[in-house]
Amino acid sequence: MDTQLIEVGQRIRSHLPAEMTQRGLAEAVGMKPDALSRALSAQRGFTLSEITRIARALDADLTWLLTGAPNPHHLEFAARHAWDPQRKERSNPGARDDAQILDRIADLYRRAFPGSVPASGAIPADPQGVRASLGPDFVRTFAESIEATFEIDVIRMAGLSTDYSLRIGERGIIVLNSNPSWFRSNWSLAHELAHLALGHHDGSRHPVKARENDADAFAAELLLPAEQIRAHDWSAMSESELTQVLWTLGVSTRALLTRLRFLEVAVSAEAGAALESSTPALLRGAPDPLDGARPNRRAVADRQQQASSQRFPLALVEALTARVESGEADPGELAFVLGVDIEDVLTTFEVEEPETEAEAVDRLLDDPAHRRSTPALGAWLDSRQQA
């Protein structure tokens, strides 16, 4: 019996969701149950059409199903699902439109890294380990800290309905929708980092509700660790003290209030009333400076601008630039990443006109070191001068 066929059958069986039977898979891919059973048992082979439909039905990597080796450019993603109070479930209604943007991002990586995308580093599977790796005050430069520590890329761009985490091959990528609410971006960064840390991109079918709850719990402990929250005296906290804590934590009033209630922490009436305010309004009106000598409005505007700006990781920009310089990638892709007109990219990489013979003669005559470096060069220069 063919060992390779046996292994293909084993990989298909291992990828079957708990709620799907073998007969259900056969119906989903248009095969007779008996034909699928014999193929899974290596009594017959799969046609290319059959194995392709099976990969699609199981949301599995075709390369992995056939060979057991991962596709270096295979894309897996998880999305932040919003709570729908009417349907009483989490949903991602913009997924179809977002898919076009995510496909373009994946294509950028394939063009920048045609062999295989460089792998990310290991991420601790618990929020305490992630905090220890990122170091103190990581929230101020959250995206940069994630990239430097774990080699996980962070992209920020407009047009998405929600935020995503991807794996292209072994590379972790977080994609955020541009949004002036920096505190929302921080939570989304922590939430999507949790998906990567918890292995929600390993090809298995994690229930949406369970993985979203797990990611939220991870994000809460990463940004608002219970020990640090309980270290404050919330029962006597003033509004001024609250604004300083909120600014340092980099989260919203709503997120902080939810966390305090979850931890059953009693809050002073003054702080409790302040936590009912919108985050930007509360911080702009803080009585004490939040960020050195800068006015609070300027400090808030700065964070809003950073969270709203398009951002692509330097590793991708460098690799794509090198490919454009060598003529192996479309300059339009680099223009898209840099957020500039394609003419600006074409001008940057414009090749200089070749030197004419007259210009070469003038250059060599102006440099005494070259005028008589060889008899042949001297004779050639003399003939050119006379001409």
Secondary structure, 3 states (H helix, E strand, C coil): CCHHHHHHHHHHHHHCCCCCCHHHHHHHHCCCHHHHHHHHCCCCCCCHHHHHHHHHHCCCCHHHHHHCCCCCCCEEEEECCEEECCCCEEECCCHHHHHHHHHHHHHHHHHHCCCCCCCCCCCCCCHHHHHHHHCCCHHHHHHHHHHHHHCCEEEEECCCCCCEEEEECCEEEEEEECCCCHHHHHHHHHHHHHHHHCCCCCCCCCCHHHHHHHHHHHHHHHHCCHHHHHCCCHHHCCHHHHHHHHHHHCCCHHHHHHHHHHCCCCCCHHHHHHCCCCHHHHHHCCCCCCCCCCCHHHHHHHHHHHHHCCECCHHHHHHHHHHHHCCCCCHHHHHHHHCCCHHHHHHHCCCCCCCCHHHHHHHHHHCHHHHCCCHHHHHHHHHHHHC
